[in-house]
Amino acid sequence: MYTHLKTESRGQVALLTISAPQSLNALNSTILGEMNDYLDHFDASLHRCLVITGEGAKSFVAGADISEMATLDAAAGEAFGRLGASVFRKVETLACPVIAAVNGYALGGGCELALACDIRICSDNARFGQPEVGLGIIPGFSGTVRLARAVGMGMAKQLIFTGKPIRSDEALRIGLVNAVVPQAELLDRALELAAQIAAQAPLAVQAAKKCINSGWDLDADEAIAFENRAFGRCFATEDQKQGMRAFLEKQKYEFQGK
Ligand code: COA
């Protein structure tokens, strides 16, 4: 049981809700510790996709907890950044896909958490931003790394250097989010997308995620060789055999993750 996380199963989809509404779901070290524990125990053979959202109608995550950071010294600041960054790296490298359902403010650590997810869907009232320089700090949960990769260096620098948040339509325009939907539909739309992913061969989806993530950091020849090996391994799975057999025999097959 967690104090600030609500965890649910919706069939083969896991739903994680960050719940600290009195601070607009700002991330303190307790919440980060709980997320760390949740991710360490996540079983990708039980759940084929994870959806992360925030409690309430106003905020996904309004950043790292400013009241906790206010009195940190350099060493403690670095340790806090390392904690957040390592939790978000676990999100990014979770075996199955992770969808951020961004239901309002995604500022600072909230924007960085969304960036660590594979796919971002937001409500029309969402606001994205990296306001850290207005507090005398920089994005510390890997935002300087992932934002530039997501939206390009020029736009990332503008967002980080000005601290000015953007609205959902601008987030869509610059490719920060995959889709903008009415707030009342957000969770259903995210779960629908998650269910579409969960209906595919899970080991193949996991392999594709690994190839895309790893390929980003490799040179083209190494990335292609990495994909070649992963492609080959797919043919050692039962789902490949049954999936192709079912196609050829015009039948339906429910993937088993084997
Ligand atoms: N850390 C700690 N507390 C936070 C917080 C954060 N990142 N973001 C919001 N809160 C708290 C507020 O202090 C306030 O607490 P209080 O009720 O005890 O005063 C509560 O959440 C509600 O926020 P409030 O500012 O009153 O709501 P608002 O609608 O006027 O403004 C925001 C919403 C998100 C624009 C504003 O809260 C904000 O700018 N938050 C900080 C965002 C930020 O800089 N994040 C990056 C941190 S590195």
Residues whose N, C-alpha, C, O or C-beta is under 5 A from the ligand:
A	BS01	COA	Q22 S23 L24 A26 A62 G63 A64 D65 I66 S67 Y105 L107 G108 G109 P131 E132
